Amino acid sequence: MAVTLEDVKRVANLARIEISNDEAHTTLDQITGIFSLIEQMELVDTSKVAPMSHAQGVEQRLRKDEVTEIDQHKLFQLQAPKTEAKLYLVPKVIE
Amino acid sequence: MFNSSLNQLSTLLATKRVSSIELTRDFLRNIKSLNKEYNAFITVNEEMSLDQARIADAMIASGEGSPLTGIPIAHKDIFCTKGWLTTCGSKMLSNFISPYDAHVIELFNKAGTVNIGKTNMDEFAMGSSNETSFYGPVKNPWDILSVPGGSSGGSACAVAARMAPAATGTDTGGSIRQPASLCGVSGIKPTYGLVSRYGMIAFASSLDQGGPIAKSAADLALMLNVMVGFDARDSTSLQHENEDYTRELKGPIEGLRIGLPKEYFAEGLSDDVSRAVDAAIAEYSKLGAKIIEVSLPNTKLSIPVYYVLAPAEASSNLSRFDGVRYGHRSEEYNNLDDMYLKSRTQGFGAEVKRRILIGTYVLSHGYYDAYYIKAQKLRRLIAQDFTEVFKQCDVIMGPTSPSVAFSLGEKSNDPLQMYLSDAYTAAASLAGLPGMSIPVGFGKKNRPVGLHIIGNYFAEAKILNIAHQFQQVTDWHTKMPDIKKL
């Protein structure tokens, strides 16, 4: 399953990262090297092994459905690039 | 003063032979004279530090102090700290003044410690040399031509160069242990889930774990006493009964069974590191420990598995950086999609982009089972290896890093070689086990060597005891680099 230049461009677009043709070539070289290491995973038979997503195997804790947050929009929006009327401003999407 | 243990500083403060204000000023002075050279701190704010020192002195005066009250602590710039610039080593967050405190910061504030500054790190904790930081590389105080390790390189450097008595760090695949090893200091990554991830900027959530870096095991125990604690805001925080991590320090280790995985002493390990580690193991024999050869057969898979899982989780975690609510937004853009694209392209550095691309690829349609699920299955096999080995021994030892600190620039253009720096540390991270590194000597060019100690789940007090006993009969942990300006 060799990674191709098209793959690099496709995932860059999915990840919303701009990549020039030159950068795509360099990235492909580097990623190919990394995947040559990753491919070692194929050598082990894991057909009878269950995936492990978490070290402790704990169950998701649930909490009461109640409001725990207070309104801090003024504080939080100090960090925002652009706001207006308590809202975060982004370029217009719907005309 | 600068070589004092946390216990000694605590006594000086409690008996009012020194005030927190004086102590804080002394360490700030060190930072001022040394940081230009070492670049260990991204942010220092004398006024805010001294405000905390004043509070600490008042706490001590009114008898409300605890063991670390008044002691300056450096915090890795991954921990959100209210009112402080919190960058995670990235241009993306180079304008981010955190509006809240991470749980770890809350705990240190409650204990009355002084935040002495925010330490440099690899961008978003992705790196093993501190060279991926937007704020430039940190220098290793033992040899300024070499790297301090990463990603908690600023924290390890700050402790080694006596710019802070102790520091916080985080470890995803070795980011506390490897820099501690390369800088000749001690560091511990606790069992996954003991230290809350709330407000710790996420890299790979199933692996990320906070922990301390300090000069000795005894200091680490005092730091853990503050840092560990259940926090409902972290969904994987463990409801574990509070422990006193200093309680076992003084116990004898006679009869201790030390397992040496043969895979940790195989091809790829440098001779100089091997020699220092062997000498440390011999010291443990003298202390009455039994040395047993064990095997962790899936060791060689830990790097491939880690470099699937960590980038996969990173690509998901870092999707939050879109230039809308906080962080960098491009000056110019044509539409919403273009704003995302330009903001992210400008805000992230090369290594972060590389990992996002790898992560996006292994999670994408058609590859998910072959890479991501496969890696999760192998993760179980790696964890099971440890379960089997802990039936034969009490603790596992080996080198923390395959070589001493490498030179600046030596591996920065070769990601594959850089990734292999974590060859011995990634497996314990994948299994969620506690691991630590303590200094045990010097290798090539007088660069430090670290001994890696891996314990079973929740065996922090035990491995701290094992490290402390070694530090009672050796003096590697008291060695310090040649810092002329002190």
Interface residues (C-beta under 8 A of the other chain):
Chain A: M1 V3 D7 V8 R10 V11 A12 L14 A15 R16 I17 E18 T27 Q30 I31 G33 I34 L37 I38 E39 Q40 M41 E42 V44 T46 V49 A50 P51 M52 S53 H54 A55 Q56 V58 Q60 R61 R63 Q72 L75 F76 L78 Q79 A80 P81 K82 Y88 V90 P91 V93
Chain B: N95 F96 I97 P99 Y192 G193 S206 A232 S235 T236 L238 N298 K300 L301 I303 P304 V305 Y307 V308 S315 S319 D322 G323 V324 R325 Y326 G327 R329 Y333 N334 N335 L336 D337 D338 M339 Y340 L341 K342 R344 T345 F348 K353 R354 I356 L357 I358 T360 Y361 S364 Y367 A370 Y371 I373 K374 A375 Q376 K377 L378 R379 R380 L381 A383 P415 L416 Y419 L430 A431 G432 L433 Y457
